[in-house]
Amino acid sequence: MKVSLCIGDFCIPNKCPVVDVQEDKVIIGEKDNICTLTKEQFEVLKQKVKSGEL
């Protein structure tokens, strides 16, 4: 699953950050600025966001 994180009513595909959930990893970011997380790391990130820690 790949989701673009556009702000407002328009989206510029190459400039909007994406969250790309793959089978073994999750890639977050934009063209030249990305972060690759393991599924386990992504689960920790999700929990921290959901709990309000982040």
MOCOR-V731196 format. One record per backbone hydrogen bond with DSSP energy under -1.0 kcal/mol. CO is the residue of the C=O (numbers start at 0). NH is the residue of the N-H. E is the energy in kcal/mol with one decimal. If there is no record, write none. Layout:
co->CO nh->NH e->E
co->CO nh->NH e->E
This chain:
co->0 nh->20 e->-3.0
co->2 nh->18 e->-2.4
co->11 nh->14 e->-2.5
co->11 nh->15 e->-1.8
co->16 nh->4 e->-3.4
co->17 nh->28 e->-2.3
co->18 nh->2 e->-2.4
co->19 nh->26 e->-2.3
co->24 nh->21 e->-2.8
co->25 nh->36 e->-3.1
co->26 nh->19 e->-3.2
co->27 nh->34 e->-2.6
co->28 nh->17 e->-3.4
co->29 nh->32 e->-2.1
co->32 nh->29 e->-2.0
co->34 nh->27 e->-2.9
co->36 nh->25 e->-2.6
co->37 nh->41 e->-2.3
co->38 nh->42 e->-2.1
co->39 nh->43 e->-1.8
co->40 nh->44 e->-2.3
co->41 nh->45 e->-2.7
co->42 nh->46 e->-2.3
co->43 nh->47 e->-2.2
co->44 nh->48 e->-2.1
co->45 nh->49 e->-2.8
co->46 nh->50 e->-2.3
co->47 nh->52 e->-1.2
co->47 nh->53 e->-1.7
